[in-house]
Amino acid sequence: MQNTFKAFSLSHKSAPLAVREQVALTEGEVKDFSIKIKDLFGIQEVLVVSTCNRTEVYYASEQDFTTDLIKVLLVQKSIFDIESYFGHFQQFKVQEEAVKHLFYVATGLDSKVVGDLQIPNQIKQSYQISADLNMAGPFLHRLMHTIFFSNKRVAQETSFRDGAASTSYAAVALTEQLTQNINNPKVLILGLGEIGIDVCKNMADKEFAEITVMNRTRAKAEKIASGRNFRIADFTDLEREIRRSDVIISSVMIDKPLITKEFIDNIGILTYKYFIDLSVPRSVEDNVEDIAGALVYNIDSLRERADEALRTRMASIPAVERIIAEAIVSFNDWSREMVISPTINKLKNALEQIRKEEISRHLKNLTAEESERIEKITMGIVQKIMKSPVLNLKAACRRGDADQLVDVINELFDLEKQNVGYIH
């Protein structure tokens, strides 16, 4: 099999969050970097993926540019201590390994939270950028559509996408469930530590509610809200924001509860309010539930939901791996056949040229009906001659020994020496 597809990855498996944040690319930077790859290295097919947990580049080239591409990426991010960052990158220089890695990433098998529901859409967005830049050729198009079909099979045939397998995503799923009968529900995300940020990221592609973010440091709230359709509220307006919100998701780091029964009593509840407490220690007092209309969900109940979903997903992994393995076999067969397609075209055009040259000498004295009949007969002969070499070449591809047969056909029909143009 040809070895033109390569990749490198910096992910949660190889680098801490502080490093991943420095290397992460915005959508604009993804486009700029893709164009730079094309301009500097002449690479025509590129897929650049950048999420909160990974930054990866996949490319098709006979030559290995991986080291140079990593250097260009780091310099673009104003990182010049290249040697100290280089070890954080995984490199996939064998096509089979790069293809398999992309399948595992795109299905969520390689995600921090197994079966991540966001990753298929993130991969589609990256592919769309490549397509828009005319940097997705036949190889990448075929590979991505094979992956999308596999993802559809995973969703239909397994339980790998079922449930919310992280605490933050479980909080989002619970919020969506609680507000399904509320018109334009208002959600307050209070506290932007690691788990609060995860909640924001999981909320980012949702459109079921108006989201407000609040943090003691407003600058952090502004950073999280940037590029997202989120409101920002000052921490000093906590009472007013809780009063207007239907769901309050709190992950504030605090020694004693911030939201107490007395505090909520003073606000006065006119409709149901749902408090989802993700803090440890708790930031919402248990007895807040003593107030009519107030319901509290703590992190333990959410962890139970997440753990159950995760167990279901983990049990589905063998089925997902089987689907991926089947898809990779099919893709590899197609990829190998790409190698023999030039030989098939040369042979077809050589035979077609011979056919046209021979019949042109005998059609002068024939009627239009006789000429048409001769055309059909000779075209049929060419197709039958082609059938056996094509079938044998494809079979040789599946065995992995097509190169030898390609050489034999080229020699038998003198395809390399003949200046055979393509006949359409």
N, C-alpha and C positions, 0 to 999 in steps of 0.2 A: 504493500500500500504506500502511496505517496506520503511524504512527511513535510507538508507545507504549512500546516496549522499549528500555531504555537501560542503560548499564553504566559502571563505572570500575574501574581496575585499578592496583595497585602490585605490580610483579613484578621478577624478576631482570633483566628487560630495561630497567627504568626506575629501579631503586633498588639501592644497595649492600646487603649483608647486614645491616649495622648498622641501617639504616633499616627494612628488612623485619622485623627482629626486634622493633623497637619497635611496629610497627603490627599485627603478627600477633595473631589472636584465638584464644582457647581455645574449646572447644565451648560452654561456658557463656556466654562473651562473645558468641559468634555468635548464640545464642538471645536474649540480652538486647538486642543491637544490632538484631536483626530486629524484635523487639517495639517497640523505641524508634522504628524507622522507621515502623511502622504507627501508633503513637500520635501522633507528631509531625507526620507528613505525610499520614496517611490512605491510604498505599500498601498495597494488598491482596496484591500478588504480589511476592515478594522471594526472591532466592537469594543467600546470603552464603557465599563460598568463602574459606577461609584455610588455607594450607599453608606449608611452610618457604620456598617460593619465590614465593608470591603471596598477596595479600589482595584480593579482588574483591567487588563488589556488583552484582547484576543486578536491575532492577526494572521493573515495568510501570506507566506513568503518562503521561497526556496532557501533564502539566506536567513541565518539566525541573527536578529537585531535586538534580542532581549536585553542584553546588558546596556546597550546604547539607549534603548527606549526608557529603561528605568532611570538612567542618568538625566535624560531630557525631562522626564516627569518630575523628578526631584528639583531640578533647576527651575522649572516652571512654577513650582510651589515655593521658590526662594529658599530651598534647602541645599546648602553647599557642602555640608559635612557628609558627603555621599557614602563613604565607607561605613560609617556607623549605622546608616539606615539600610544598607544593601542586604544585610542578613535577615531583615524582616520580610523579604519578598520570596514567595515560592515561585519556582520556575517550572514550566511544563514545555519541554523542548521536543517531545515526541507527540505526533499528531493524535494518536490514540488516547494518550493521557490528557491532552488539552481538551479534546472532545468530551471525554468522560467527565472531566472537572466541570465543564460548562453545563452539562446535563444535571449534575449533582447540585450545582449552584441554583440553576433555574427552577428545579423542582422543590428546593427547600431542604434537601438532604444535608447540605453543607452549611445551613444557617445556624446562627447562635441559638435560636428557638426552632427546633426541628419542625419542618413543614410550614415555615413562615408564609403567611398568606399574602404578604406584600411583594415578595421577591419576584413572582411571575410577571407582575405589572411593571416592576422596575427594569427587568430584563427586556420587556417589550418596548419600554420607553427608550432604552439604550439602542436597541435595534432600529427603532424609528429614526433616531438621530443619524445612525449610519446610513440608512436608506435615503434620508433627506439630503445627505452630503454626497450621495452617489458613491458610497464606500462599502456597499454590500453587494457583492457579485454573486455568481451562481452558487459557489460553495457556501457562503454565509446564508444566503436565502434558503437553500435546501436544509442546512443544519438547523436554522432557527425554526422553520416550519415543522421539522421533525420533532424538535423540542416542544413546540406548542401542542402538537398532536399528542405527545406523550403526557404532557401536563393534563390535557383533557381526559385521557385514559386514567390517570392517577385520581382525578376528582370523581370520575364515574365508577371506577372499579375498586377503589380502596377507601379506607376511613382516614387517610393521611391528612386530609384538609379539614377534618371535623374538629369542632371545639376551639377554644382559645387556650393555647399551650404556654402562655406566659402570663404573669400576674398583671402586667400593664395592659396586655391585649384583652385579658379577661375583664378588666375594669371597663374598657371601651365597649366590649360586647354586652356587659351588664347594663351600661348606660344606654345603649341603643335599645335594649330590651325594655328597660324601665320607662323610656320616653316615647315608645311607639304610638301611644294614643294622645300625645301632647303635640299641639300645633306649634311649630317653630320653638322647640325646647331650648333652654339656655343652660349651658354647662360651664361651670367655673373650675379651672384646674389651678389648684392652690399649692404652690411650692414646686420649684423646678430643679430638684436634685436629679440624680440618675433616673429614678423610676418616674418622676414627674415629666422629664424630657421624653422618656419612652412612651408615656401616655400621649404626649403631644404628637410625637411622630406617628403613632398608630391612629391618632385622630385626624391627621393631616389630609388623608384621602377620603374622609367621611364628609357627607353633606347633610346629615340628618339634624344637625343642631348648630346653634350659634355658640362658638367657643370663646371663652375669655380666659386669659392667662394672667396669673398674679404671682409675684415673687417679692421678697423683701428688697432685693436689688433689682430695680426697674430695668437696668441695662440688660440683665439676663433675659427678662421677659421680652424685651424688644428684639433681642437676638433670635430667640425661639420663634417669635411671631413674624420675623422677616421672611417675606416670600409666601406666607400662609395667610389665609383669610381669618385671622384671629384678632379679637379685641385685646387690648392691654389695659389692666386696671392697677392703680396704686395700692400698695398694701394697707395704706391708711384708710382706704375705702372698703375694708373687709366687710363691715356690717351691711353697707348698702349693696354690695355685690352678692352677698349671701341671700339678702332679701329678694333680689331679682332673679336668682338662679333656681332652676328646678333640680339640678344635680350638682353636688359639690364633691370633687375628687381631690382629696387632701393627701399630700405626701411631705408635709412640713417636718423638718428635723427640729424637734423641740422636746424639752425634758418633761413637760406636763401638758395636758390637753389644751389646745388653742380654742377649740369649739366646745363650749360647755353647755350644760342644760340652762344655766342662768343666762348665758349669752343669747341662746336661741329664744328663750322665754321673752327676753327684752325686745328681740326683733319682731316677734309675733309671726306665726305661720298662718297664712290664709289658704294655701293649697299644699298638696304633698311636696315634701322636700326629701331628696335621697342623698345621704352622706356616704361616700365610699372612702374609707380610711385606709390608706396604703402606708401609713407611717408606723415606724417602730422606734421608740415607744409611740403609743397611740396619740393622735392629735384630735380625736373626737371622743368625747366621753360616752360610755355605754348608755348612761341614763338619759341621753338626748332622746332616745326612743320613747321615753315616758311622755314626751310632748306629743299631743295628737297631731298626726300628719307627718311626723318625722320618722324616717326609717334609716337605720345605720347598717352598713355592710363593712366588716373588717377584713384585714388582709388574710386571715386564716381561711375564711370562707372562699375567698378568691383563689387562694393557693390550692384549695381542694379541687375547685373547678379546673384550674390550670393543670394540676398533677394528673387528674383523670383524663383530660384531653391529651396530655403528653404521653400517658401510658397507651392510649388508643393509637396515637401516631407511631410510637415506637414499635408497637405490634404490627403495624402496617408496612414497616420498612422493607422486609423481604419481598413483599408484593411490588412495592415501588421499584426496588432494584431489579426485579425481573422485567418489569415494563421497560425500564431504561436499557437493560441489556439487549432486549429484543429490538428496541429502536436503534441502538448503536450498531447492531449487526446489519440491519437494513440500510442505515446510512453509510456504513463502511463499504457495503456492496456497491452502492451508488458511487461513492467516492473513487473506488477502484475502477469502475467503469468509465469515469471521467478520463482516466489515463489512456484507455484504449480508444476513446471516441475519435481522436485525430487519425488513428490508423484505419478505423472503420470508414471515416469520411474520405480518406485518401483512396482506399480500395474502391469504394462506391464511385467516386469521381473518375478513377482510372478506367473502370469497367464501362461507365457511362460514356466516357470519351471514345473508347473503342467502339461501342455500340453505334454512336452517332456517326463516327467516321465511316464505318462499314455500310450502314444502311443508306447513307447519303449517296453512295456510288450506285445504288440499285433502285433508287426511287424515281429516277428521271422519267422512265417510260411507264410508270404505274399510275393508275387512277387515284383520285383522292381517297376512295373507299379502300383500295388495296394498300395505300400508304398508311392509313390509320390502322389497318389490321396488322401490318408489319411492325408498326410502332408498339402496339399492345403486346405482340408476341415476343419481340426482342426485350422489351422492358420486363416482361414476366421471366424471361431467361436470366436476366441480370439479377433480379430479386432472388431467384432460386440459387444462383451461384453464390450470392451474398449470405444466404441463410446459414449455411454450415460454418463458415469462418466466424460470423457474428456470434452464433450460439457457443462455439468452442472458445472464443475469446472471453465471453461472459462467464463461462464455466471456469476458465483458467483464472479469471479475476477472483472468483469465490474461493478458489484453492490457494490464491496468492502467488501463482507462477505465470502470470500473463506476459511478463517481459520477454520470456523466451519465445513464446508463440508470436508476439508482435514482431520480433526480429525475423522469424521464419517467414511470416506473411510479407513483410517488407522486402525480404530477399527474393522470395518466389515471384512476386509481382513487380519487382524492381521499383518499388514506390519511392524510395529515397532519391534515385537517380532521375526519375521522370519528373519533369516540371509540370505537374498536374494541377491545373487551376480548379477552383470550386465551381461546379455547374449547378445552377439553381433551376 
